[in-house]
Amino acid sequence: MTMGGVLPCLIRLVVFAGEGQAGPPAVATISLRHCTDFIERRMREERSALAGAQLKDPVLALFGLLAKLPADAPREPPRHETKA
């Protein structure tokens, strides 16, 4: 990713802000799960456009890998019960 097409940059922080006429300023909390679900959904939607892309950022590469899984794949590994 580059800024202005020239300066290399990395995204370290995501901020959501805005102004409106809804009243006094307030803080909106957006969960990390919501952010990751959004990124995962967009990666799935754009799967065909990203098919040949080599994602060098490890986090985006992980999202790219997750996008290849079936939509109904379990999000967590199965838990194995141990005998006491």
N, C-alpha and C positions, 0 to 999 in steps of 0.2 A: 504494500500500500504506500502511496506517495501523496504528499501534500503539494498541491499545485503542479502535479505531474513531475516534480523534480526531487523534492526533499523526502527521503525515506522516513516513515513514521510507523509507530506501533500504537494500537489502542490499549490503554491501560485502565481507563475509567469510562464508564458510561453514565451520562447524566441526562435526566429527563426534566425539563423545566418549561414553564410557559407563563403567560399572562392572560388574564381574562377579566370578565366582569362578574365573576361568581361570588365576589366578596373579598375579605381580607386574605392576604397571602397565606397559604397553607402548604404543608409538606405532604406529598403523595408518596407512599411507600410501594415500591414495586419489587416483588420477591425475585430472588435469583432464579427460582424455578420458572417463574413467568418469562424471564429473559431468555433462559436456555430453551424453554418450550418454543418461544417465538423464533429463535435462531434455527432450531431443529426443524420446525415446520417450513421455514423459508428455504432451507437447504433441500428438503424433500420436494418442495414445489419447483425448485430450479434444478432438479437433478439432471435433466437433459442438457442444460446449459453448462453444468459443472462436470459433466461426464469425463472430459479429457483433461480437466484442470489438475495441476499439481499444487496442492495446498501446502505451502512451506511452513506456515504457522502451525505449531503443534495442536493448538486448541481448535482451529478451523479444520485441520485434518481429522481430528477426532469427530467433530460434527459431520464431516463428510463421510466418515466411516459409519456413523450412526444412521445417516440418511440412506445408506444402502440396505439397512435391515428392514424387514417387513414392518409395517406400521403397528401391527399388533404384537410385535416381539416384546417379551418381558423387559422391563426397565432395570430390574435388579436380578442378580443371580439367585437361583433357588437356594433356600436355606436347608441345610442338612441337620437333622436332629442327632444329637449324640446320646448314647446310652450311658447312664450314670452307674 
